[in-house]
Amino acid sequence: MTSLVNYRIYGENHAHPIYISHGIFGMLDNWHLTAQKLAETHRVITYDARNHGKSFHDDDAGYLAMSDDLRNLMISLGDDKSTIIGHSMGGKTAMVFADRYPEMVHQLIVVDIAPKRYVPGHLGYFRAFKEVPLHTLNSRKEAEEAFEPFAPEMGVRQFLLKNIEPIPGGGYATKSNLQALENHYDEIIGELQFNHVFLKQVDFIGGSKSGYIKEEDKDEIYKHFPTAQFHVVNNAGHWVHAENPQGFLDCLFSILA
């Protein structure tokens, strides 16, 4: 039997579905405010990727497996076609999904990621989860202090701390499957390989303060997604939806087909 990822549905009475796929170390909660707003006009499904949040753990943390998880979730919820929104790792998952299952995509929206290889940007976070003695922590305040050297920015620290939970008897443990993510990290940040050209509507949304999508990336993107349109949300970095929620929503509503 196929394992289903943990998911949440908003706006159940609306017809047109939108599935949202989060980034590495993220979870469905990160998209709560966006989903709430989109649910005024759409049925919205957020979900925890495998090895994240409350979803199952598996040794395979690659994009083929994650794109199949999205397909299985859609089928189980009775959706044969949907708008797919993916951020960062979730954006790469969404692009792989569109390449493999184009008939299941109504519109593809990729948030602040290109299909290229990136330099490793999360090694310090892996180190934090390994080196902070989670089992000895007695409170969220202690956890915050312990993570500060690894993530000086409050927003990033709060984001990482969502990955830990208290355990019976005291102390904390990670929710995410760090070993699987670390084992597949080279693939997660790596260049995607496509087998087809995707001809439906594709929109890339970047943050004005983010360098994840550069002008020189566009030629390569057009090879695989010739209809791609590019949009920039001002006053936002890589976590576009969290750093400028209203600007991000305005952009989304202007492009939703």
C-alpha positions as CSV (number, residue, x, y, z in Angstrom):
1,M,0.0,0.0,0.0
2,T,1.3,3.5,-0.9
3,S,2.1,5.7,2.0
4,L,0.3,9.1,1.8
5,V,2.0,12.3,3.0
6,N,0.4,14.3,5.8
7,Y,-1.9,17.0,4.3
8,R,-4.4,19.7,5.0
9,I,-7.3,21.0,2.9
10,Y,-8.6,24.5,2.8
11,G,-11.7,25.8,1.1
12,E,-13.2,22.4,0.5
13,N,-16.3,23.7,-1.2
14,H,-14.3,25.3,-4.1
15,A,-13.7,23.3,-7.3
16,H,-10.4,24.2,-8.7
17,P,-7.5,22.7,-6.6
18,I,-4.1,24.2,-5.8
19,Y,-1.4,22.0,-4.3
20,I,1.5,23.7,-2.4
21,S,4.9,22.1,-2.0
22,H,7.3,23.5,0.6
23,G,11.1,23.8,0.7
24,I,13.7,21.8,2.6
25,F,13.2,21.9,6.4
26,G,9.8,23.3,5.8
27,M,6.3,21.9,6.4
28,L,2.7,22.6,5.5
29,D,2.3,25.1,8.4
30,N,4.7,27.5,6.6
31,W,1.9,28.1,4.0
32,H,-1.0,28.5,6.3
33,L,-1.6,32.2,5.7
34,T,-1.2,31.9,1.9
35,A,-3.5,28.9,1.8
36,Q,-6.2,30.6,3.9
37,K,-6.3,33.5,1.5
38,L,-6.3,31.4,-1.6
39,A,-9.1,29.3,-0.1
40,E,-11.5,32.2,-0.6
41,T,-11.6,31.2,-4.3
42,H,-9.9,27.8,-4.6
43,R,-9.6,24.4,-2.8
44,V,-6.1,24.4,-1.4
45,I,-4.0,21.4,-0.3
46,T,-0.8,21.9,1.6
47,Y,1.2,18.9,2.6
48,D,4.4,17.8,4.4
49,A,7.0,16.4,2.0
50,R,8.3,12.9,2.9
51,N,10.9,13.2,5.7
52,H,9.4,16.5,6.8
53,G,6.8,17.5,9.4
54,K,4.3,14.7,10.2
55,S,4.9,12.8,7.0
56,F,6.5,9.4,6.8
57,H,10.3,8.9,6.8
58,D,11.9,7.1,4.0
59,D,15.5,6.5,2.8
60,D,14.7,8.0,-0.6
61,A,14.5,11.8,-0.5
62,G,15.0,12.3,-4.2
63,Y,12.8,14.3,-6.6
64,L,11.3,11.3,-8.4
65,A,10.0,9.9,-5.1
66,M,8.7,13.3,-4.0
67,S,7.0,14.0,-7.3
68,D,5.3,10.5,-7.0
69,D,4.1,11.5,-3.5
70,L,2.4,14.5,-5.0
71,R,0.8,12.4,-7.7
72,N,-0.4,9.8,-5.2
73,L,-1.9,12.5,-3.0
74,M,-3.8,14.1,-5.9
75,I,-5.1,10.7,-7.0
76,S,-6.2,9.8,-3.4
77,L,-8.1,13.2,-3.2
78,G,-9.8,12.7,-6.6
79,D,-7.9,15.4,-8.5
80,D,-6.8,14.5,-12.0
81,K,-5.4,18.1,-12.7
82,S,-4.3,20.9,-10.4
83,T,-2.4,24.2,-10.2
84,I,0.9,23.3,-8.5
85,I,2.8,25.9,-6.4
86,G,6.3,24.9,-5.3
87,H,8.9,26.8,-3.3
88,S,12.6,26.1,-3.3
89,M,13.0,22.3,-3.0
90,G,9.2,22.1,-3.5
91,G,9.6,24.2,-6.7
92,K,12.0,21.6,-8.0
93,T,9.6,18.9,-7.0
94,A,6.9,20.7,-8.9
95,M,9.1,21.1,-12.1
96,V,9.9,17.4,-12.0
97,F,6.2,16.6,-11.5
98,A,5.3,18.8,-14.5
99,D,7.9,17.0,-16.7
100,R,6.7,13.5,-15.7
101,Y,2.9,14.1,-15.4
102,P,2.1,17.2,-17.6
103,E,-1.5,16.0,-18.0
104,M,-2.0,16.5,-14.2
105,V,-0.9,20.1,-14.2
106,H,-3.3,23.0,-15.0
107,Q,-0.7,25.7,-14.2
108,L,2.8,25.6,-12.7
109,I,4.0,28.3,-10.3
110,V,7.6,28.0,-9.2
111,V,8.7,30.2,-6.2
112,D,12.3,31.4,-6.0
113,I,14.2,28.5,-7.5
114,A,15.6,27.6,-10.9
115,P,16.2,24.1,-12.3
116,K,20.0,24.6,-11.9
117,R,22.6,23.4,-9.4
118,Y,23.1,25.6,-6.3
119,V,26.0,26.0,-3.9
120,P,25.3,24.2,-0.6
121,G,23.5,26.7,1.6
122,H,22.1,24.5,4.4
123,L,25.2,22.7,5.7
124,G,25.2,24.9,8.8
125,Y,21.6,23.9,9.5
126,F,22.4,20.2,9.3
127,R,25.3,20.9,11.7
128,A,23.0,22.7,14.1
129,F,20.6,19.7,14.3
130,K,23.5,17.4,14.9
131,E,25.5,19.4,17.3
132,V,22.8,21.0,19.5
133,P,22.2,18.4,22.3
134,L,18.4,18.4,21.7
135,H,17.8,15.7,24.3
136,T,19.1,18.0,27.1
137,L,17.0,21.0,26.3
138,N,14.2,21.9,28.7
139,S,12.3,24.7,26.9
140,R,11.8,26.4,23.6
141,K,13.8,29.4,25.0
142,E,16.8,27.1,25.6
143,A,16.4,25.7,22.1
144,E,16.4,29.2,20.6
145,E,19.6,30.1,22.5
146,A,21.3,26.9,21.4
147,F,20.5,27.5,17.8
148,E,21.5,31.1,17.7
149,P,25.1,30.5,16.8
150,F,24.0,28.5,13.8
151,A,21.2,30.8,12.7
152,P,21.7,34.4,14.0
153,E,18.7,35.7,12.1
154,M,15.6,35.4,14.2
155,G,13.3,34.4,11.2
156,V,15.6,31.6,10.1
157,R,16.0,30.4,13.6
158,Q,12.2,30.2,14.2
159,F,11.9,28.4,10.8
160,L,14.5,25.8,11.9
161,L,12.9,25.4,15.4
162,K,9.7,24.2,13.8
163,N,11.6,21.1,13.0
164,I,12.0,20.0,16.6
165,E,9.4,18.7,19.0
166,P,9.3,17.8,22.7
167,I,9.6,14.1,23.5
168,P,8.1,12.2,26.5
169,G,10.4,12.2,29.5
170,G,12.0,15.5,28.5
171,G,14.2,17.0,25.8
172,Y,13.5,17.5,22.1
173,A,14.0,15.5,18.9
174,T,13.9,16.4,15.2
175,K,10.7,15.8,13.2
176,S,12.6,15.7,9.9
177,N,14.6,12.7,8.7
178,L,18.0,14.4,8.7
179,Q,19.9,11.4,7.5
180,A,17.8,10.9,4.4
181,L,17.9,14.6,3.6
182,E,21.7,14.8,4.0
183,N,22.2,11.6,1.9
184,H,20.2,13.2,-0.9
185,Y,21.3,16.8,-0.4
186,D,23.5,16.8,-3.5
187,E,20.5,15.9,-5.6
188,I,18.3,18.4,-3.8
189,I,20.5,21.3,-4.7
190,G,21.5,19.7,-8.0
191,E,20.5,20.5,-11.6
192,L,17.3,18.9,-12.8
193,Q,17.2,16.6,-15.8
194,F,14.0,16.9,-17.9
195,N,12.7,14.5,-20.6
196,H,10.1,16.8,-22.2
197,V,9.3,20.4,-22.9
198,F,6.4,21.7,-20.8
199,L,4.0,23.8,-22.9
200,K,1.4,24.9,-20.4
201,Q,1.4,28.1,-18.3
202,V,4.4,28.5,-16.1
203,D,5.2,31.4,-13.8
204,F,8.4,31.9,-11.8
205,I,8.1,34.2,-8.8
206,G,11.3,35.6,-7.2
207,G,12.1,37.9,-4.3
208,S,13.7,41.2,-5.1
209,K,16.4,40.6,-2.4
210,S,17.0,37.0,-3.4
211,G,19.6,35.8,-5.9
212,Y,18.1,32.4,-6.5
213,I,16.8,33.2,-10.0
214,K,19.2,35.2,-12.0
215,E,18.8,36.9,-15.4
216,E,21.3,34.4,-16.9
217,D,19.1,31.4,-15.7
218,K,16.3,32.4,-18.0
219,D,17.6,31.0,-21.3
220,E,18.0,27.5,-19.7
221,I,14.5,27.8,-18.2
222,Y,12.9,28.7,-21.5
223,K,14.4,25.5,-23.0
224,H,12.2,23.4,-20.8
225,F,9.4,25.9,-20.0
226,P,9.1,28.1,-23.2
227,T,5.9,29.8,-21.9
228,A,7.6,30.9,-18.7
229,Q,6.7,34.3,-17.3
230,F,8.9,35.9,-14.5
231,H,7.6,38.0,-11.6
232,V,9.4,39.8,-8.8
233,V,8.0,40.5,-5.3
234,N,9.6,43.6,-3.8
235,N,11.0,43.6,-0.3
236,A,11.4,39.9,-0.1
237,G,14.2,37.4,-0.1
238,H,14.1,33.7,-0.7
239,W,11.2,33.1,1.7
240,V,9.0,35.3,-0.5
241,H,5.7,34.2,0.9
242,A,6.8,34.9,4.5
243,E,8.8,38.0,4.0
244,N,6.2,39.9,2.0
245,P,2.9,38.0,2.4
246,Q,0.7,40.6,0.8
247,G,3.0,41.3,-2.1
248,F,3.3,37.6,-2.8
249,L,-0.5,37.1,-2.6
250,D,-1.1,40.1,-5.0
251,C,1.3,38.5,-7.4
252,L,-0.3,35.1,-7.1
253,F,-3.8,36.4,-7.7
254,S,-2.6,38.4,-10.7
255,I,-1.3,35.2,-12.4
256,L,-3.7,32.5,-11.4
257,A,-5.3,31.0,-14.5
